[in-house]
Amino acid sequence: MGAIRYTHLPSVTTVPVVGLSERYPVRRVYCVGRNYADHAIEMGVDPRTDPPFFFCKPADTVFAPEDQGDVLEVPYPPQTSNLHHEVELVVAIGEGGRNIDMRRAHEHIFGYAVGIDMTRRDLQLAMRKAGKPWEIGKTFERCAPMSAICPLHLCGRIDQGEIALTVQGQPRQKSDLSKLIWSVSEIIADLSRLYTLRPGDLIFTGTPEGVGPVVPGDTMLASIGGLATLAVKVAEAQADEVAA
């Protein structure tokens, strides 16, 4: 049997860390669905009967600006005509574990960032209606832009504060982290009963109401009190690429 040949070896996805030269290597990306009551309602779900749940994005869909003030670009993805923004608090795990006590969950946090869960809403809703997994609505190239991570020792615990997103300067999403249905500590504890958490795991903690469409040329500004503002522009769809 001949040796396997690779044209390009995959690289590890890493994210800048505020105040450090070392970067944060991304292992897994967990996302929490319907973790703000008003967003669940706007998606047609009663939050009292359908609690938040988890799904994942591949690590290589994450990317972050190298310098404060850089504007990231998300190419408009294929097979959709309804690309939506979802601003979220991102939690970076620094110490792993299983069956983590909720009262000590904060001890496992390395830091926080601002993220946008980009979503092909039409594909997601079509899959949901058919009772099929809706990963194709949530996962595509560069669907998880985020800011550099602010270490816990610099920003402290973040349990409340404004979370907001504008498109072309117009307000779209605005809420407070205190409105999370499941708190960050509860999310970490619950996830650790399903998976072994490790350093390098990111958790997108859910989005508030006001999600909506963006088109090529739109610039989104996502912000959370105490963290850097994340600027993301929607670019034209990428030309088809032929694998070598």
C-alpha positions as CSV (number, residue, x, y, z in Angstrom):
1,M,0.0,0.0,0.0
2,G,1.4,3.4,-1.0
3,A,1.9,6.2,1.5
4,I,-1.0,8.7,2.0
5,R,-0.2,12.0,0.5
6,Y,-1.7,15.3,1.6
7,T,-1.6,18.5,-0.4
8,H,-2.4,20.7,2.6
9,L,-2.3,19.6,6.2
10,P,-5.0,21.2,8.4
11,S,-3.8,23.7,11.0
12,V,-5.0,24.2,14.5
13,T,-7.5,27.2,14.9
14,T,-6.2,29.7,17.4
15,V,-7.7,33.0,18.8
16,P,-5.7,36.0,20.1
17,V,-5.8,36.7,23.9
18,V,-5.9,40.2,25.2
19,G,-2.6,41.1,27.0
20,L,-0.8,37.9,26.1
21,S,1.4,36.8,23.2
22,E,0.2,33.2,23.5
23,R,-2.9,32.3,21.6
24,Y,-5.9,30.2,22.6
25,P,-6.1,26.9,20.6
26,V,-9.7,26.0,19.8
27,R,-10.7,22.4,20.5
28,R,-14.5,22.3,20.3
29,V,-17.3,24.9,19.9
30,Y,-20.5,24.3,21.8
31,C,-23.5,26.5,21.2
32,V,-26.6,27.0,23.4
33,G,-30.0,27.3,21.6
34,R,-32.9,29.4,22.8
35,N,-31.3,30.8,25.9
36,Y,-33.2,34.1,26.0
37,A,-37.0,33.9,26.4
38,D,-37.8,36.7,24.0
39,H,-35.7,35.1,21.2
40,A,-37.3,31.7,21.8
41,I,-40.7,33.4,21.4
42,E,-39.7,35.2,18.1
43,M,-38.6,31.8,16.8
44,G,-42.1,30.4,17.6
45,V,-41.2,28.4,20.7
46,D,-42.5,28.7,24.2
47,P,-39.4,28.9,26.5
48,R,-41.4,27.4,29.4
49,T,-41.9,24.1,27.5
50,D,-38.8,23.9,25.3
51,P,-35.7,24.6,27.4
52,P,-32.3,25.5,25.8
53,F,-30.3,22.8,24.2
54,F,-26.8,22.3,22.7
55,F,-25.3,22.0,19.2
56,C,-21.8,22.3,17.9
57,K,-19.8,24.1,15.2
58,P,-16.5,22.9,13.8
59,A,-13.4,24.5,15.4
60,D,-12.2,25.8,12.0
61,T,-15.3,28.0,11.5
62,V,-14.0,30.3,14.3
63,F,-11.9,33.3,13.4
64,A,-11.0,36.5,15.2
65,P,-9.3,39.9,14.5
66,E,-5.6,40.1,15.0
67,D,-5.7,43.7,16.1
68,Q,-8.4,45.8,17.8
69,G,-10.3,47.7,15.2
70,D,-9.8,45.1,12.4
71,V,-13.0,44.3,10.5
72,L,-13.6,40.7,9.8
73,E,-15.3,39.4,6.6
74,V,-17.8,36.7,6.3
75,P,-18.5,35.6,2.7
76,Y,-22.2,35.3,2.0
77,P,-22.6,31.5,2.2
78,P,-24.1,29.3,-0.6
79,Q,-27.6,27.8,-0.8
80,T,-29.2,30.6,1.3
81,S,-31.1,33.8,0.7
82,N,-31.7,34.5,4.4
83,L,-28.4,34.9,6.4
84,H,-29.0,36.0,10.0
85,H,-26.9,37.5,12.8
86,E,-27.0,36.3,16.4
87,V,-24.8,38.1,18.9
88,E,-23.6,36.0,21.8
89,L,-21.3,36.0,24.9
90,V,-18.6,33.4,24.3
91,V,-17.0,31.6,27.2
92,A,-13.6,30.1,26.9
93,I,-12.8,27.1,29.1
94,G,-9.4,27.2,30.9
95,E,-9.8,24.1,33.2
96,G,-11.6,21.0,32.0
97,G,-13.6,18.5,34.0
98,R,-16.7,16.3,34.2
99,N,-19.7,16.7,36.4
100,I,-18.6,20.1,37.4
101,D,-20.4,21.6,40.4
102,M,-22.4,24.7,39.3
103,R,-21.1,26.5,42.4
104,R,-17.5,26.1,41.2
105,A,-18.1,26.4,37.5
106,H,-16.6,29.9,37.3
107,E,-13.3,28.4,38.3
108,H,-13.2,26.6,34.9
109,I,-13.4,29.9,32.9
110,F,-10.4,31.2,31.1
111,G,-12.0,34.3,29.7
112,Y,-14.8,35.8,27.6
113,A,-15.3,37.2,24.1
114,V,-18.0,38.6,21.8
115,G,-19.2,36.3,19.1
116,I,-21.8,36.2,16.3
117,D,-23.5,32.9,15.4
118,M,-24.1,33.4,11.7
119,T,-27.1,31.3,10.6
120,R,-28.6,30.3,7.2
121,R,-32.1,30.8,8.6
122,D,-34.0,29.4,5.7
123,L,-32.1,26.2,5.8
124,Q,-32.4,25.9,9.5
125,L,-36.2,26.4,9.5
126,A,-36.6,23.9,6.6
127,M,-34.8,21.2,8.5
128,R,-36.6,22.0,11.7
129,K,-40.0,21.7,9.9
130,A,-38.9,18.4,8.4
131,G,-37.8,17.1,11.9
132,K,-34.2,16.8,10.6
133,P,-31.0,18.0,12.2
134,W,-30.4,21.6,11.2
135,E,-26.6,21.6,11.2
136,I,-26.5,22.9,7.6
137,G,-28.2,26.1,8.8
138,K,-25.7,26.7,11.6
139,T,-22.4,25.5,10.1
140,F,-20.5,26.8,7.1
141,E,-17.2,28.5,6.4
142,R,-16.4,31.4,8.8
143,C,-19.8,31.2,10.5
144,A,-18.4,31.9,14.0
145,P,-16.6,35.2,14.1
146,M,-15.5,36.3,17.5
147,S,-13.4,39.0,19.3
148,A,-10.1,38.3,21.0
149,I,-10.5,36.6,24.3
150,C,-10.4,38.8,27.4
151,P,-8.8,36.7,30.3
152,L,-10.8,36.4,33.5
153,H,-8.1,38.2,35.5
154,L,-8.6,41.3,33.3
155,C,-12.4,41.5,32.9
156,G,-13.6,39.6,36.0
157,R,-16.7,37.4,36.0
158,I,-19.4,38.6,33.5
159,D,-22.9,37.7,34.7
160,Q,-24.7,40.8,33.5
161,G,-24.3,43.8,31.2
162,E,-25.6,45.0,27.9
163,I,-25.3,42.7,24.8
164,A,-26.1,44.4,21.5
165,L,-25.7,44.3,17.8
166,T,-26.2,47.0,15.1
167,V,-26.3,46.6,11.3
168,Q,-25.1,49.6,9.3
169,G,-25.4,51.6,12.5
170,Q,-29.0,50.7,13.1
171,P,-29.9,48.8,16.3
172,R,-31.0,45.2,15.8
173,Q,-30.3,43.3,19.0
174,K,-30.2,44.7,22.5
175,S,-30.6,43.0,25.9
176,D,-28.8,42.1,29.1
177,L,-26.8,39.1,30.0
178,S,-28.8,38.8,33.2
179,K,-31.7,37.6,31.0
180,L,-30.0,34.3,30.1
181,I,-32.4,31.5,30.9
182,W,-29.5,29.3,31.8
183,S,-26.6,31.2,33.5
184,V,-23.0,30.6,32.4
185,S,-22.4,28.5,35.5
186,E,-25.5,26.4,34.7
187,I,-24.4,25.9,31.1
188,I,-20.9,24.8,32.1
189,A,-22.3,22.4,34.7
190,D,-24.9,20.9,32.3
191,L,-22.4,20.5,29.5
192,S,-19.9,18.8,31.7
193,R,-22.5,16.1,32.4
194,L,-22.8,15.4,28.7
195,Y,-19.2,15.9,27.6
196,T,-15.7,16.1,29.2
197,L,-14.8,19.7,29.0
198,R,-11.2,20.6,28.2
199,P,-9.1,23.7,27.8
200,G,-9.7,25.0,24.3
201,D,-13.5,24.6,24.4
202,L,-15.6,27.6,23.5
203,I,-19.2,28.0,24.5
204,F,-21.5,30.4,22.6
205,T,-24.1,31.0,25.3
206,G,-27.2,32.0,23.2
207,T,-28.6,35.1,21.5
208,P,-31.3,37.6,22.5
209,E,-34.2,38.8,20.4
210,G,-33.9,40.9,17.3
211,V,-32.1,38.5,15.0
212,G,-32.5,39.4,11.4
213,P,-31.1,39.2,7.9
214,V,-27.9,40.7,6.5
215,V,-26.7,41.1,2.9
216,P,-23.4,41.7,1.2
217,G,-22.0,45.1,2.1
218,D,-23.6,45.2,5.6
219,T,-21.3,45.7,8.6
220,M,-22.3,44.4,12.0
221,L,-21.0,45.8,15.2
222,A,-21.4,43.4,18.1
223,S,-20.7,44.5,21.7
224,I,-20.9,43.3,25.3
225,G,-20.1,45.6,28.2
226,G,-16.5,45.3,29.3
227,L,-15.4,43.5,26.2
228,A,-14.0,44.7,22.8
229,T,-16.5,45.5,20.0
230,L,-16.5,43.0,17.2
231,A,-16.9,44.4,13.6
232,V,-17.9,42.0,10.9
233,K,-18.7,42.8,7.2
234,V,-20.7,40.5,5.0
235,A,-18.7,40.0,1.8
236,E,-19.8,38.8,-1.6
237,A,-20.1,35.1,-2.0
238,Q,-16.8,33.4,-2.8
239,A,-16.2,32.1,-6.3
240,D,-16.4,28.3,-6.7
241,E,-13.1,26.6,-5.8
242,V,-11.8,23.5,-7.4
243,A,-9.9,21.1,-5.1
244,A,-6.4,20.3,-6.2
